[in-house]
Amino acid sequence: MTDSPRRLVSVSLVVLAALLAPGVSLASESAQWIDLTGHGVGYAALIIFALAYALVMAEEFLHLRKSKPVIVAAGVIWMLIASVYVQHGFTHEAETAVRHNLLEYAELMLFLLVAMTYINAMQERQVFDALRAWLIRKGFGLRALFWLTGALAFLISPVADNLTTALLMCAVVMAVGGENTRFVTLACVNIVVAANAGGAFSPFGDITTLMVWQKGIIDFFGFFALLVPALINFLVPAILMHGAVPDLKPHTSTVLVPMKRGARRIIALFLLTIATAVSFHNFLHLPPVVGMLTGLGYLQFFGFFLRMSHHGWQRRNRQRANLIGDVTPFDVFNKVARAEWDTLLFFYGVVLCVGGLGFIGYLAMASDVMYHQWGPTAANVAVGLLSAVIDNIPVMFAVLTMRPEMDQTQWLLVTLTAGVGGSLLSIGSAAGVALMGQARGIYTFFGHLRWTPAIALGYVASILAHLWING
């Protein structure tokens, strides 16, 4: 599900370049479309979006939730646009455009909400705690743990989001080698790269891949063509970092964390939900979100069964229930409430802001500069570099809004670069930002930056591998 999860203004850098480019022409889809790119409202919209994203970038320092500034910016941008259209006697054009953006947002938001609910249910059933305890008990050396946590991050993130995966693996690293700061830094860099790379070849691994899949540009199984390039993106920096990992064997723990009742069945239901979403989309040509919401119904019915049978099971297994903390009935709506609402609302603000800039005409200008003057390969590589300093959600949504003429190889390329480009800097993805908080003072921006050349080598190698294999 891709799925952080942030920094600078996505399209504005490209847009500013487009504004300076001569000879750019805009095609109107409607006789009632107004070109506002040279209007004061257009400039004001750019400034508002840039200011909102500056506040998003400063979230860690201001402790201001990232959703707040973009939600306000979205409302103000569309208010300015609508005011111009109303002055010209066009009363429904802006409304129609907003409704179109809202529909796109609703599909993605509901899809992500179901995925987050399942992840929260598995967390509450102690699935991830049990995996973490098992890894700690095995007594792996630091080098083995470096590779194991990286490999698991790469394998888990295609199903779970890269943020949850990175936090889980970092918890293992901190529990086993927390006193060895050198190991923790290297392991965290490796986890961030692996989690972002793993999410790039799955429609569920990242929000960017999910957006491309739901647009119908690439079918579900088409993303797996990126498996080898994504694997190269992970392996190249990991191999280069291997020699710097301390060759030590730390003390281990014997703590056993059993999963709660129903945990394995919830995992099975999540896989069934994914299969339902894929089947609805591939065979019935329905939006994937319909299949995901059907899967939420699976979890609701199973939650009803767990709740109704809870007290009887507790009486029969009182000692085990107390041991694993399974003393309250399962509540599926509690898992819905615990979804990352800040991320979901942030996504709303981004979709509406970028949609507004597109309606003004800036994205058409940016598309002309990037995909006609630079060429699709250079443009898609640049998208990945932008995502290192900007959240990849607005970058990819801008590309999808531009909808440049590209073949599947190039659409796969931009999916890959937007997914893994955020690994170049610790602030380039939700996983990196989260790990800087979890391993505060140990895994830092400059600690990650030291290995950026190795990560960049993996980035280039993955692009070349993709163009060679899939071109």
Order of alpha helices (4+ residues) and beta strands (2+ residues): alpha-alpha-alpha-alpha-alpha-alpha-alpha-alpha-alpha-alpha-alpha-alpha-alpha-alpha-alpha-alpha-alpha-alpha-alpha-alpha-alpha-alpha-alpha-alpha
